[in-house]
Amino acid sequence: MGSTLLHSSPSDDADVAVTGGSGFVGGHLVAALTDLGKRVVVVDLADPSPAVAGLPGVTHRRTDLRDYGETLLALRDVHTVYHLAGNASGTRSVENPRFDFQMNGLGTCNVGNACAELGVRRLVFMSSAIVYGTPQAFPMTEEHPTRPFLPYGASKYSGELTLRALYEALDLPVMIGRSFVVYGPGEDPRTAGGEVSQFLRWQLNELPIPVVGDIDRKTRDFVHVQDVCQALITLAESGKPGEHYNIGSGEEVSMRALADAVGTATGRPARLEADASMLEDSFRLVADISKLRDIGYRPRVALDQGLKSLAEELGPFPELPSVTVAFRREAAGRE
Ligand SMILES: NC(=O)c1ccc[n+]([C@@H]2O[C@H](COP(=O)([O-])OP(=O)(O)OC[C@H]3O[C@@H](n4cnc5c(N)ncnc54)[C@H](O)[C@@H]3O)[C@@H](O)[C@H]2O)c1
């Protein structure tokens, strides 16, 4: 790519870029950044939602991050990049590992390379707790071994490794956030695998809630999307380059406790239909968030509060979740 292409007109310049700003978490992050008075460039293959596109100071650069030239053009004139774009579906990664790797591995390499070339001052990468694999310690610190069991985990981890290597080799100022299970308004029921919105959708349709795995032994750390945005902004402002940080609530919630909370939020007890033939993900998964707390993060949205507002947002009879489970049925009983 010729260097002249990197020059932009003054009207193009902006403060920060959010890759994946047309997606679920990215849309909330763009809104949070504009609330702080930032001008934001959404870098995404897809159009942002009308609500996000209509925010003051928001522009969109349609980009396929698998293409390095496009990536370089899209990230010009920004001093901070939040990299959220990619495949976020474990199920899709099992169905099409190559697609998953191109989005998360190659796409992330391109973003890191472009940030280094352009002299971006801060890069925040939204990775996932999926990189840890099956928990061997509780709660999980950032020192936990990384042994991903899904292609999605491997592709996110390869993105992390690439950015970390660019930090070592080129001083790329990158902070890596490993998010636990995010929930909040705007998740796509066709792809979102998180239990909070799935449980609520079944309940709001007055149907029993299907639960994969052991309802008591399977626990998760659910973190509201607004808290995730707060965490990402804290990383950009105060994170230490080259470091990893867990992003979660630090609260352990079993599937049974979640169903009870869904019942309370909707004013009607929830009925559970447990499918114990797949126990592969029936483990305790909770973040130790002390490292992020040390730089100023405080989770603010309690689960009961987040559930109540999400139930209001979804309204009666929302679209049902249609995502299939990524785990193998024959794994039942394997511990
Ligand atoms: N949602 C969660 O629970 C969760 C948990 C941990 C980590 N994460 C990570 O957070 C990030 C955002 O997740 P989400 O739930 O908002 O996902 P999402 O699917 O809603 O959004 C992803 C966005 O990335 C864009 N994108 C994908 N490939 C692209 C490419 N090649 N070029 C340009 N744009 C591309 C998509 O168009 C989409 O707008 C992902 O990186 C995901 O791995 C999500």
The ligand as an SDF file (V2000), in Angstrom:
LIG
                    3D

 44 48  0  0  0  0  0  0  0  0999 V2000
  -20.3030  -11.6520   23.9250 N   0  0  0  0  0  0  0  0  0  0  0  0
  -19.5700  -12.2730   24.8360 C   0  0  0  0  0  0  0  0  0  0  0  0
  -20.0940  -12.8960   25.8010 O   0  0  0  0  0  0  0  0  0  0  0  0
  -18.0590  -12.2160   24.7600 C   0  0  0  0  0  0  0  0  0  0  0  0
  -17.3170  -12.7710   25.8130 C   0  0  0  0  0  0  0  0  0  0  0  0
  -15.9170  -12.7130   25.7420 C   0  0  0  0  0  0  0  0  0  0  0  0
  -15.3000  -12.1230   24.6580 C   0  0  0  0  0  0  0  0  0  0  0  0
  -16.0530  -11.6120   23.6410 N   0  0  0  0  0  0  0  0  0  0  0  0
  -15.3460  -10.9880   22.5080 C   0  0  0  0  0  0  0  0  0  0  0  0
  -15.8420   -9.6690   22.3850 O   0  0  0  0  0  0  0  0  0  0  0  0
  -15.8520   -9.2670   21.0200 C   0  0  0  0  0  0  0  0  0  0  0  0
  -17.2210   -8.7090   20.6480 C   0  0  0  0  0  0  0  0  0  0  0  0
  -18.2010   -9.7040   20.8800 O   0  0  0  0  0  0  0  0  0  0  0  0
  -19.7370   -9.4640   20.4830 P   0  0  0  0  0  0  0  0  0  0  0  0
  -20.5260  -10.3880   21.3390 O   0  0  0  0  0  0  0  0  0  0  0  0
  -20.0250   -8.0050   20.4950 O   0  0  0  0  0  0  0  0  0  0  0  0
  -19.7320  -10.0130   18.9840 O   0  0  0  0  0  0  0  0  0  0  0  0
  -20.6300   -9.5750   17.7390 P   0  0  0  0  0  0  0  0  0  0  0  0
  -20.6770  -10.7570   16.8350 O   0  0  0  0  0  0  0  0  0  0  0  0
  -21.9190   -8.9730   18.1840 O   0  0  0  0  0  0  0  0  0  0  0  0
  -19.7700   -8.4320   17.0570 O   0  0  0  0  0  0  0  0  0  0  0  0
  -18.6180   -8.7000   16.2900 C   0  0  0  0  0  0  0  0  0  0  0  0
  -18.5060   -7.6220   15.2230 C   0  0  0  0  0  0  0  0  0  0  0  0
  -17.2940   -7.8360   14.5120 O   0  0  0  0  0  0  0  0  0  0  0  0
  -17.5420   -7.5900   13.1410 C   0  0  0  0  0  0  0  0  0  0  0  0
  -16.5650   -8.3410   12.3550 N   0  0  0  0  0  0  0  0  0  0  0  0
  -16.3840   -9.6930   12.3420 C   0  0  0  0  0  0  0  0  0  0  0  0
  -15.4040  -10.0110   11.4900 N   0  0  0  0  0  0  0  0  0  0  0  0
  -14.9490   -8.8640   10.9460 C   0  0  0  0  0  0  0  0  0  0  0  0
  -13.9390   -8.5560    9.9840 C   0  0  0  0  0  0  0  0  0  0  0  0
  -13.2260   -9.5150    9.3840 N   0  0  0  0  0  0  0  0  0  0  0  0
  -13.7420   -7.2700    9.6610 N   0  0  0  0  0  0  0  0  0  0  0  0
  -14.4860   -6.3100   10.2460 C   0  0  0  0  0  0  0  0  0  0  0  0
  -15.4560   -6.5240   11.1390 N   0  0  0  0  0  0  0  0  0  0  0  0
  -15.6860   -7.8010   11.4950 C   0  0  0  0  0  0  0  0  0  0  0  0
  -18.9660   -8.0820   12.8990 C   0  0  0  0  0  0  0  0  0  0  0  0
  -19.5270   -7.4920   11.7410 O   0  0  0  0  0  0  0  0  0  0  0  0
  -19.6540   -7.6440   14.2050 C   0  0  0  0  0  0  0  0  0  0  0  0
  -20.2300   -6.3630   14.0860 O   0  0  0  0  0  0  0  0  0  0  0  0
  -15.4440  -10.5090   20.2080 C   0  0  0  0  0  0  0  0  0  0  0  0
  -14.0850  -10.3530   19.8700 O   0  0  0  0  0  0  0  0  0  0  0  0
  -15.6170  -11.6540   21.1820 C   0  0  0  0  0  0  0  0  0  0  0  0
  -14.6740  -12.6780   20.9090 O   0  0  0  0  0  0  0  0  0  0  0  0
  -17.4220  -11.6350   23.6760 C   0  0  0  0  0  0  0  0  0  0  0  0
  1  2  1  0
  2  3  2  0
  2  4  1  0
  4  5  1  0
  4 44  2  0
  5  6  2  0
  6  7  1  0
  7  8  2  0
  8  9  1  0
  8 44  1  0
  9 10  1  0
  9 42  1  0
 10 11  1  0
 11 12  1  0
 11 40  1  0
 12 13  1  0
 13 14  1  0
 14 15  2  0
 14 16  1  0
 14 17  1  0
 17 18  1  0
 18 19  2  0
 18 20  1  0
 18 21  1  0
 21 22  1  0
 22 23  1  0
 23 24  1  0
 23 38  1  0
 24 25  1  0
 25 26  1  0
 25 36  1  0
 26 27  1  0
 26 35  1  0
 27 28  2  0
 28 29  1  0
 29 30  1  0
 29 35  2  0
 30 31  1  0
 30 32  2  0
 32 33  1  0
 33 34  2  0
 34 35  1  0
 36 37  1  0
 36 38  1  0
 38 39  1  0
 40 41  1  0
 40 42  1  0
 42 43  1  0
M  CHG  2   8   1  16  -1
M  END
$$$$
